[in-house]
Amino acid sequence: MPSHEDLAELLAPSGTVLLTVECQQGVVGPDSALPELAQEARSSGALTRVALLVAAAHESGVQVMHAVAERRPDGRGSNRNGRLFRAAERLPVQQLTGSRAVRVAPPIEPAEEDLIVRRLHGLSPLAGTDVDPLLRNLGCRTLVVTGVSANVAVPNAVFDAVNLGYQAVVVRDAIAGVPADYTPAMIRNTLALVATVTTTQDVLTAWKRRPRRAER
């Protein structure tokens, strides 16, 4: 883990964006299409920590971006080239555009200045979406990744961020996957090789009492 000084420099608000991955009602909410994942995100405290990080980002002037996965009611443009996609089509809760399922889930409280990026395809919040150009326009150098799942979307986000030249930071206690012991194994054996791994408390400390920046 980096020193507090190095982490504070890496997380300087003017060059940092906090990304929440699929922290939406239909994924981590009470009526989730994936109840095992939702239960793990909540019981582990990961979702609560994401909410704490979002609130701290708002206070310190760090841009927040919410990556939401959804599909059209007719499924047009959605992937079908994998078991995961075909299984999702049969779930009782669908992540339909405009529905409650694709709203950011409590206890996270989005602010007016947050950016919400919605995707209709793929596994990654970054590949083929508006995330990368928005990050570049914001002057982002460091992308802080939180949310679900450690199985699929979170590692995709981290790998794509690194491939695109960003410094990726993984908040290890603010992501969740299933089974519970998969998340620390994924972080230790894979994500730690390409990203800075830290904790919610260390990020909060780095952002503590920082004045809000001017608009980007």
N, C-alpha and C positions, 0 to 999 in steps of 0.2 A: 504494500500500500504506500502511496506517496506521502511525503511529509505534509503537515497542515499548510505550510507556506507554498509548497509546490501545487497542492490541490487548489488553494485559493487563487493562485495565478492561472491555473488551467480553467477554473470556473468563473473567471472574471465576467460579470454580467454583460458587458458590451459585446463579447464574442461568444456567448453561450446561449443555447436553446435547450429547454427541457421538453422532451418528447414523451408523451404517454401513449402506449401502444394498446389498442383495443380495450381500453377501460370504459366499455360501453355497457348499457343495461342488459343487452341480450347475450353478453359474454360473462360479465362478472356481477351482474345484478341478481336480485332474488328470483327472477323468472328466467334465468339463464338457459340458453340452449345447451350449455356445457356445465351441468351442475357440479361435477367433481372439480373442475377447474375453478368455478366461482367459489366453491367452498374453500378450496385451498388459498385462493387470493384473499379471502376474508379472514379465515381462521389463522393464517400465518401472519396477519397484520400488514401484508404487502400493499393492499389497496388503501388502507389507512395511511401508510407511509407515503404513497403516491400523492394523496390529498395534502399531506403536510408539506411535501416538496412543492406542489403547485401553489399553495398559499405563500410559502417562503419566496418562490420565484416572483410572484406578484408583488410582494413587499420589496424585494431587492431590485426589481426592474429587469429580471431575466424573462425573455420571451418564452411563452408556453405554446406548444403545438400538440394537438390531440389527433392521433391517427386512428381513424374509424374504418372498419371493414363492413361493407354492405353489399346488397345485390338488388337488382331490379325485380319487381314481382314476376316478370316474364323470364328472368334469368339471362337476358340478352347480354352478351359480352363477358359473362362469368366463366371461369375455368371449369373444365370437366376432365382434365388430363391427370387426375390423381385420385386416389381413394378418399383423401380428406375432403376434396370438393364434392364428390358424389355422395359421401356420407352426410355432408352439411345440407344437401338438398332434401334429405329425409328427416331432418330434425324438426321437432314440434314447434320450436321458436325459430323464426327466420329473421335474418338481419336485413329487413327490407327498407329501402330508401324512404325516409320520411316517417318511419315508425318509431315507437318508443324504444325499441330494441337498439337503435343506433344513436341514442342520446348518451352523452357522457354520464357515467354512473356516480351517484353519491357514494361516499362522502366528498368526492372531488367536486369543487365548485369552480366552474369555468368563469373567466372574466371577459368583459367585452373585447379586450385587446387580444385575447387568445385566438390562435388560428386553428381551425378544424379542417383537416384534410381527409377526404373520403375516397376510398378506392373500391372499384367494382371487380377487381381481378387480382390474381396472384397471391403470393405469400408474404410479401414484404411491404412495409409502409413506404419505402423509398423507391423501389423499382417501378418505373412507369407512372409515377404520381407527380404531384406538384411539390413534394417535400424538398427535393434538392434545389430547384430554382428559388424557392422561397427562402431556404437557408442561406443561399448565396446572396440574395438581395438583402437579407438581414445582417450580413457580415458575420455569419456564424463560423466559428473555428472549432468549437467543442459542442458535441451533441450528447446530452445526458439522456440515457435510455431507461425507461421504467415501463412496467405494465405486464402484459401477458401475450403469449405464453413463452416460457423458457424452452418449450418444445419446438416451436416453429417461428412465430413472428418476431420475437425478440432477437434471436440469433441472426435472422435474416436482416433485421434493421441494423444490427451492429456490423455485420460483414459488409453490407452495402455502404454504410457510413465510412468505414475504413477504406473501402475501394474507391470512394469518391473523394478521399483526401481529408476527411474530418477526423479530429481526435474524438474517439468514442469513450464515454464514461458509462459504466454499468453500475447501477446502485443495487447491490446484491440482495438487500432485504426489501427492495421495492419492486421485485419481479417475482412471478410465480409460474409454476408449471406442475404437471402431474406425471408420475406420482411425486410426492413431496421431496423425496431424496434425489430426484432427477435434477432439480434446479441447482443445488450446490455442486453436483457433479459436472453439469454443463458449464457452470462458471469456472470451476477450478481447472477443468481439462481442456476447455475450448476458448471461452470468451476472454479469460485472463491472458491468453496468448496474444490477443490483438487489441484489447481495450484496457483502460484504467478501471480497476474494480475498487469500489469504495462503499460506504454505508450512508444511510439517510442522515444520521447524526453528523457525520463529517461534512456532508454537503450543506446541511443547515448551518453548521459552524462557519463554513467558508462564505456563506451568503449573509451571515448575521450582521445587522446594522450597516449594511451597504446602502448608500443613498440610491434612489431610483435614477436610472440614466435618462437622458433626453431621448425623444423618439428617434428610432432608427430611420 
